[in-house]
Amino acid sequence: MQECEKARALDRPTLPSTIGRELKINPYLRVGTDSVRQAAGTQGVNNDDLATFTTLREWKNRFKNAIETKRMQL
């Protein structure tokens, strides 16, 4: 995160990234790890990789919708 903030402060792009970096930070590419499964389990089903991926996507959609709703209320 600090790398991204530094790059943005210098008006540099934060993308594209490398595959190695994405494998470390992208939860959609880490659905089989304990930490991602545990987080997904707080929001829905996490008993296999597909269920974990689906739960992450639904969680993101709910968050995005909540943000959009909040913006419309302002």
C-alpha positions in Angstrom: 0.0 0.0 0.0 2.8 2.4 0.8 4.3 1.7 -2.6 1.1 2.8 -4.3 0.8 5.9 -2.2 4.4 6.9 -3.0 3.8 6.3 -6.7 0.6 8.3 -6.7 2.3 11.2 -4.9 4.9 11.2 -7.6 2.1 11.1 -10.3 3.3 7.6 -11.4 1.0 4.8 -12.4 0.4 2.0 -9.9 -0.6 -0.4 -12.7 0.3 -2.6 -14.4 1.6 -4.8 -11.7 3.6 -8.0 -11.9 2.1 -11.5 -11.5 4.3 -12.1 -8.5 2.9 -9.0 -6.8 -0.7 -9.8 -7.7 -0.2 -13.3 -6.2 0.8 -11.7 -3.0 -1.9 -9.0 -2.7 -4.9 -10.0 -4.8 -7.4 -12.0 -2.7 -9.1 -13.4 -5.8 -5.8 -15.1 -6.6 -5.4 -16.4 -3.1 -8.8 -18.0 -2.5 -7.0 -21.2 -1.2 -5.1 -19.4 1.6 -6.3 -19.6 5.2 -6.4 -15.9 5.7 -8.6 -15.2 2.6 -10.9 -18.2 3.4 -11.2 -17.0 7.0 -12.1 -13.5 5.9 -14.6 -14.8 3.3 -16.1 -17.1 6.0 -17.3 -14.0 7.9 -19.4 -13.0 4.9 -20.6 -16.3 3.5 -19.6 -19.7 2.3 -15.9 -20.6 2.1 -15.8 -24.4 1.9 -13.9 -24.5 -1.4 -12.0 -22.2 -3.8 -15.1 -21.4 -6.0 -17.3 -20.7 -3.0 -14.6 -18.5 -1.5 -14.2 -16.6 -4.7 -18.0 -16.2 -5.1 -18.3 -14.9 -1.5 -15.5 -12.4 -2.1 -17.2 -11.1 -5.2 -20.6 -10.8 -3.5 -18.9 -9.0 -0.5 -17.3 -6.6 -2.9 -20.6 -6.0 -4.7 -22.4 -5.3 -1.4 -19.6 -2.8 -0.4 -19.7 -1.1 -3.7 -23.5 -0.8 -3.5 -23.4 0.6 0.0 -20.9 3.3 -1.2 -23.0 4.2 -4.2 -26.1 4.5 -1.9 -24.2 6.7 0.5 -23.1 9.0 -2.3 -26.6 9.4 -3.6 -27.7 10.4 -0.1 -25.2 13.3 0.1 
